[in-house]
């Protein structure tokens, strides 16, 4: 059968480390060989590889197995007959504390995905995740370094696209410094948008003549969650949609005029427009156009929600996006590459980082990113005007209190405070941590006189010491 089974002995330190780390994205414990063992091996093969330890319970207790080489050989044959493409793991029987542990090791499979009884799994953290049909297709396409939009569109023909739109795109690229002299059809052939005289999905989405439901984007301006003030729907080619969607969002967000005193005043938008455009670009370019769902944008008074078919990969979290800690894998490689040539995309994988930085620079709340249903939701929030108003009111109140205190001190100076006592209170008001030595230098009297005047102020109810001599501070008491 050509099956090689190694026999060895694990060092106690090695197995102890494995037990301490527990099950994770590359380690699984099983008390015995069963169908779940094969499922896990398939999940490892579709991910980054891993090891299944037979003879260890899920609570990390070594119980061992009594099976010999013949039994293990039967298990391997079962793995071969129930997986497609066929998996043949490396296997080792190792001894630990007089107990046998069987270790199945599998590498990441080069041609994915691998199935077990017609089902496909992927390892995520310490669990096996059953792949959806879309995930199976994506995994297969990524294996061959391609994407859905690269493949031939069997539903449409070259007459379904506008060569005038192609020529407009050529002129934009030429304005960016390239020199393209080809006619539109030749240009499409050279850029892989047409192959064997047939359209790719990308070519149709970019240059289609007529509107179609494949690219539907629904937009709405909401007064409340159920009351809609304005709506718009676009089914155009995706290059046209970029401007249509951007214009609708601009129409329904606030802007204020900043008076500069110069010939022209400037405008400040409710949200950074560069970030809005980047979000729209990401929506359109990275949308899963195989999904029956539409893209949806909801504009509220204090937030905008951008929903797009096509979930974020499971190995990328919201924190990864905010920290720019992820590897970009465009869902539609041909669309992304063409939009980059047009100057609509600056660099792969940097769009989210730019969006976050735009909001940070405007002192706005960070955008929220989340997988929801069969898609991805980006929510941006406006500035919290109520909190800003509260802060402004607090500042105004503090200023008013300071003015009142200043007036009270001036009145008290005329009544029962000496000039030196007034100066001491004034300096303490400016610096509650000021030392007696510093007061002596400013007021122009000895430290002894400073102490005497401070005691008088305390006796009269103008001043109190909070905390110890070292580390404490002075507090001026406003007399009623």
N, C-alpha and C positions, 0 to 999 in steps of 0.2 A: 504493500500500500504506500510505501515511501514515507511513512510517518515516523518522525524522530522524536523520541521522548527522552528528555534529559533527567538525570537523577542527581540531586545535590543536597546540600545542607545550608539552610539560611542562617546567617549569624543572628544571634539574639538581638543585637543592637539594630540590625536592619529591619527585622519583623516588628520590633518595638516601635520604631519610627513609623512604619506603615500603620500600625494599630492606633498610634497617637494621632496621626493625620486623619485617619478614618476615610470613609468613602468621599470621593470628590469627582471632578470631571474626567479623571483617568484611572480611578480605582473603584472596584466593586467587590463586596464580600458576599459569598453564598455558602450556606451550610451543605448544599448538595447540588449536583448538576441537574438543571431542568430547562424548560423553555425560556425562562427569564434570562438564563445564562447566555443563550444564543442571541436573544434580543439585545442584551448589553454589548456583546461582541460586535453586533451590527451597528449599534449606536456609536461605539468607539471607532469602527472603521469609517463611518460617515463623518467623524469629527477629527480628533487629533491622535487617535489610538489610545490604548490603555491596557490594564491588566485586571483579570477576574480571578479572585482567590477563592478556591473551593475548599471548605473546611474551616471557615471563619464566619461567625454569626454576624448579624447586622448590628449587634451591640459590642462588636470588636472583641469577641471571645474566641480563642482558638479551640475548636472541638475536634479537628482532624477528620480524615476520611480513611476508609479501609479498602478503597478500590485500588486495583493493581494496574499494570501496564495494559493488559488486555481490555479492561473496562474503559480506560482512558482512550484507547484506540477506537472503541465503539462510539464514544462521545464525539470524537473528532469526525468520524464518518457521518454522524447525525448532523453535525454542524455543516458539513459539505453538502449534504442532500437537501438541507432546508434553507440555504442561503443562495442568493443570486445577485451578482456574480458569486461564484463559490469562494467561501472563506476557509482558509486552512491556518488556524492560529499556531503559534509556537506553544509548546507545552512542557512543563517541568514539574517533576514530583520532588518536593523538598521536605526535609525533616526539621521540625522545630519542637523542642522539648518532648522528644519521643513520639510526636504526632506528625502524620503526613498531611501536607498541604499541596494541592494541585493548582498550578498557576497557568492560566491561559493568557497569552500575550498576543495582541493584534496591533498592527501598524495602521495608520491612516491609509485607506484604500485609494489608489490613484484615479480610478474611474468610478465616480459616485453618481447616484446613491446605490448602496447595497440594501437588499431587502431580506426579510425573514418571513417566509410564508406570505409573500406579496405585500407586506407592510414595511414601511421605512421609518427608521428611528435615528435620532441624533442626540448626542450627549450634551446636556446643559446642566452645569454644576454637578450635583450628585444624583441626577435622575435622567431617565430616558424619555425623550420627547417624541411623540408620534407626529411625523411630518404631514402637513396638508398637501394637497395636489400641487398648489402653487409653489410650495417649498421644495417639493420633489423636482419640479421643472427647473426652478432656479438653481438648485444644487447641480443638476445635470448640465445646465448651460455653463455654470461657473467652472465645471470640470474641464470644459473645452475652451475656457477663456472667452466666452461669448455671452450674449444676452438675447432676450426675446426680440427686441427691436431690430437686431441684426438679421433675423431670418426673413425669408420670403413671405410676402403678404399674398396669399392665394385668393383673397376676396376682391382685390382691386388690381387695376391695370394702369399702365403709364398714362392713359388718357384721363384718369381720375385725378391727376395732379396738375398744378398750374406751372408751366415753364416760365411764365412771367415772374412768379414768386421766386423761382429758383434763380432767375437772373438778378432779381433784387438782392438776394442773399450774396451772390457773387460780387456785386458792386460794394456791398458792405465790407466783405472780406478784403477786397482790393483797397478800400479806404483805410484799412488797418495796416497797409504796407505790403501785402502780398500782390503778386501779379498773375491773375488768372485770365487767360485769353480763350479758354475753351467755351464752346456752346453749352447750354444747360444740360443736355443729355450726356455729353462727354464728361462734364463735371460730375454728374451724379454717378457715372460709372467709375470714375477715378476715386471717388470718395466712398465706394462700396454701398451707396444708397440705392443703386440699381445693380443687379447681377443677373446675367443671362437674360437680359431684356425683361426682367421682372422686378417689380417694386419690392423693397424691404418695408417692414412695418414702420421704420423710422422715416423713410421717404414719404410715405402716405401721411403720417402725422404732421410732418413739417410743412408739406406743400399741397395738401388736398384742395381741390377746387371748391367743393360744396361742404356745407356744414354736415356733421354727422354726430350721432349720440356717443361715439367712441371717446370723444374729448369733452363731454358735457361738464361744465363747471357752473354750479348754482351759487348766486351771491344774494345776500339780503342785508338790509339795514334794519335792525330790530330796535323798536322803542322799549319793548319788554321781551320776555321770553316767548310770548305768543303774538304780540302785536308787531306787524312788519310795516315799515314806512315806505320802503322802496326795494324792488327786486330787479335782478338782471340774470340772464342765462346766456352763456356763450357755448357754441359748438364748433367754433372755427378751428383752423389749423393752429398748432401750439405757438408759433411765432406771433401770430395775430393776437392770440389770447393773452400773451404776456402784457401787452399794452392795454388791452380791454380791461383786464382784471385790475391792473395797477390804477387806471383812471377811475374805476368805480370806487376803489378803496379811498383814493385821495378825495373824491367828491364827498365822502361821508365821514371824514375825520376832521377834527378841529384844527384851526391854525390861528395864531395870534400875530398881530403886527408889532414888531419891535421898533420903537422910534429911536433912531440913531442920531438924529440931529443933522444928518447929511442929506444929500439930494434924494437918495433912495432909502426907504426903510426896508428892513428885512422881515422875513416870516419865520415863525417857529411853529413847527407842526406838532401835533399831539403825540406822534410817534416818529422816530427817525425814518425818513423815506427810503434811505439806502437799505435799511433792515427789511422794510416792507417788500421792496423789490426783490431782495435776496430770498425771502421766504416764498414769494410767488414763483420765482425761478425754480427753487427746490421742489415745490409742489408739482409744477408742470413737467420738469425734466425727469424726476424720480418717481412719478406716478406709476402704479401698476395698471397698465391699460388693458390687461386681460380681465380685470375685475368688472363686474356688472355695476358696482357702486359709482356714484358721481363724486367729484371733488366739491366741497361745500365751504363757503366762507360766510361767517356770520359776524356782522359788525354791530357792537353794542356801544352804549355811551362810554363805558370805561374799559372795554376789552374787545379784542378781535380773535375769533377762533378760525383756524385754517385746518380743515380736515381733508385728508388725501387717502385714496385707496392704496394699500401697500404698507405693511407693518415694518417697523424698524427691526433689523436682525436681532435675534434673541441674545446674542453675545454683546450687544451694545446697550448700555443703560442711559437714563437721562443724565446721570452724573458724568458719564463718559462724554456725552455731548457738550455739557457745560464746561468740562475741563479739557476739551479737545483731545481726549485720550481714546482714540479709536482709529481704525483703518478704514478708509473710504472704499466702498465697493459699489459703483454706480449700478442701479437696477437696469438702466437703459444706456449702455455704453456708447452706442452710435449717436444717440441724441445728445448725450453729455459732451462728446467729442466735437460734434458739429456746433453746438452752442458756445463751446470754448473758442472755436475758430471765429465765430461772430462777435466775440468779446462779451458775451452775456454771462459767461462763467470765467472767473479769473484763474482759479486753481482748484483741482479736485480735492475735496475733503476739507476745504477751508471756509466754506460758506457759513456753517453753524458758528464757528469761532468769530467771524466778522459780525454776524447778527448779535451775538452776545456782547461783543465789544461796543457796538453801536448803542445798545441799551445802557451799558455801564457808563459810557461817556455822557449820556443824557440824564444820568441819575434816575433811571427808571427801573422798575422791578424786572428781574431776569425773566426771559420767556420760559414757558413750561412746555416740556416735550413728553409725550406719552403715547404708547401703543393703546389703541382703543378699537374694539370690534375687529374688523379686518383691515384697519388702516392706521394712520398716524395723525396725531392731533398736535398742533402748535398753538398755544394761547399766549397772546401778548397783552400786557396790562398797562393801563394809563397811569399817570401819576395820581397818587391818592390826595385829591384836593382837600378833603376834610382834614387829614392829618397835617398838611401844609398850613391850612388855615389855623388849626390849633396851635402849631408852633409859632406862627406869626403873632397870634393873640398873646401867647405866653411872653414873647419878646417885648411886645408893646406894654404888657402889664409890668414886666420887670423895669422897663424904662420909666413908666409912670411912677412906680414905687420909689425908684431912685430919685426922681424929681421931687416927690413928696418928702422923702427923707432929707434931701438937700434943703428944702424950704423949712422943714421942721428944725433942722440944726441951726439955720440962720436965725429963726425966731428965738430958739433957746439961747443962742449966743447973746442976744440982746437982753434976755431975762437973767439966767443964772449960770451960764457957761463963760469961762474965761476964753481969751483968744487962743491960748495954748491948748486948752481942752478941745476947742472946736477943730484946731489943726490936727490933733491926734485922731479924733473921730473921722475926719475927712480922709486921712491916710489909711486908716484901718478899713474904711469903706472901699478904697481902691485895692487894698491887699490885706485880706483877713489873716494872712500868715506872717505879717510884718513883725520884725523883732523890736525889742525895746531899744537896742543899740541903733538900729536904722531910724527909728522914730526920733531918737536924740539928735542924730545928724540932720534930719530934715527940719524938725521943729526948732532946733537951735538951743536946746536946754540940756542939762545933764540927765543921765539915765536915772538918777535918784529922783529928780523932779518929774521925769516921765512916769516912774512907778507911782509917785504920789498922786499925780493927776489921773492916772488910770484907776487908782483906788477910789478917787472922788467920783469918777464917772460910773464906776460899778455901784457905789453907794447911792447915787442919784437915779440909778435904773436905766442908764444909757448903754451900758456895756456889760458883757459877760464873757467868761472864758469857757470854751468848750474843749474838753480833753485835757491832757497833761501839758506841762510847760513845753515839753519836747513832743512835737507831732500834733499838738492841738491847734486851735485857731480862735480868733476873736469874733464875736457876734454882736452887731449893733442892734439894740432893742429899740424899736420905734415906740415911743411913749404914747399912750392913748390920750 
